[in-house]
Amino acid sequence: MLAKPPAEDLHRLQVRPTHCRRGTDEGLTRVSTFEDLTRQIIEFRDPRDWKQFHSPRNLAASISIEAAELLEIFQWNSDETLAEDAETNRTDIERELADIVIYCLLMAHDTSVDLQRAVQSKLTENDSTYPIGSSRGKRAKYTEL
């Protein structure tokens, strides 16, 4: 599992931009934190008056639907071609991942969840639940380690 960052660095968890290919990020503003990204999403959503459609239930459903669309990209593909399929469908994968993250950030914002703290807390929990010595290279659930 990941090493725990020093306590003073916990507030600095950042969304790291991925490598941009062939100028695909031209005209886009790069953001570095969940807070900055959420602010940009809210600035897109609110002038369109879409908050009225973003109940926690609707956002949870949207997260699930978009995750299913991501999975659909790989439906019926063989294990032998997964890497090639991922490269071939990179744009679709990026779009679906973006949809999922957008809905997750909206859900966190609208339900007052500190997503940075929640992720860091979950990583700490996972570190305790899956110690390296007993979980390295194993896919077993923690109850089976």
N, C-alpha and C positions, 0 to 999 in steps of 0.2 A: 504494500500500500504506500501511498505518498507519505513523505516525511512531513511532520507537522511544522508549519512555519512558526517563527517566534511570535508570541502574543502581540507584540507591537506592530507586526506586519499583517495581522489578520484583516485589517480594514483595507488593505491594498490589493485584494484579489481583483484581477483585471480580466476582462474579456480580451483575448489576444486575437487580432485580426489574422486571418489565414492569408497565405500567399495569393496574390491577385494575378490572374493569368491574362495575358493579351489585353491589358488595359481595361479589364472589366469593372474597375472601380473608379473610372474617370467620372468626375463630377460628383462623387459621393464623399460625404464627410466621414472621416474615420473617428470613431469614438473608442475610449479605452476602458470605461468602467460600466458596470451594470446601471449605475445611476445615470450616466450620460446617455447610454443607449435607451433607457426607459424614457428619459426626458424627450429624446428625439421621436420616439414612438408616440408618446402622448401628444406632442406638438403636431404630429400627423393625424392622430385620431380625433382629437377634440374639436378642431374646426369643422370637421365633417359630421359632428354630432352622432358619432357611432358608440359613444360610451353607453347610451341607452340600451344597446344590444349586448353589452359585455357583462352580463351577470356571471357570477362564479360558475354556475352550471353550464352556461353557454361557452365560457372560456375553457372549462374542463373538457367539454365535448369537442371543441375546436382543436385542442391539443391532441386528443385521441384520434380525431379524423385526420389531422395532418400527419401524425405518426403512422397511421395506416397507409396514407399516400406515400410516405417514405418507404415503407415495407413493400408496397406494391411495385416499386421500381425493381426489386430483386425477386419478385414472385416468379416462380418456374425457372429461375436461373440455376445452373449447376454450381456446386462448390468450386469446381475447377476453373470457372470463368469469372468468379466474383471480383477479383482485382480488375480485370479488363472491363467488366460490366460497370464497375464503379467509375472508372475513368471515362467510359463512353457516356455515362449518364450523369457526369459531374454537375452540370448546370441544373438538372432536375433535383439532384440530391441537395445542392446548395439552396435552392428555392424552398424545398420542403423543410430543411433544417431551419432556415430563416423563419418560415411560418411558425414552426414549433416554438422557437425561441421568442418570437414576438408575442405569441399568446401566453407563454410562461411569464414573461416580464410584465405583461398587462395583468395577469392573475396576481402576481406578487404585489404589484403596485396597488391594485384595487382592493386587495385583502390585507394590506399593510404588513406583508411578509417581507422581512429584511432578507432578501435572497442571498446576499453575500454571506451573512451570518448563518443562514440555513444550510448553504452548501458547505461552509467550513465546519459546521457542527456535524453534518452528515459524514464528511470525510474523517473527522475525529472518531465518530461512532464506528465507521467502517474499519478504521485502523485498529480499534479495540476488538471488533467482531472477527476480523480476518487478519490475525497476526501473520507476519511474513513467514515465520518458522513453520506454521501449520497449514498455510493456505497457498504458498508459492507454487504456481504451476498447476493448481487444482481448481476445478470448476464446481466442487461440492458446495452446498449451502453450509453456512456456519454451524448449523445443528448436526451436520454430518462430518465435520472435521475431527 
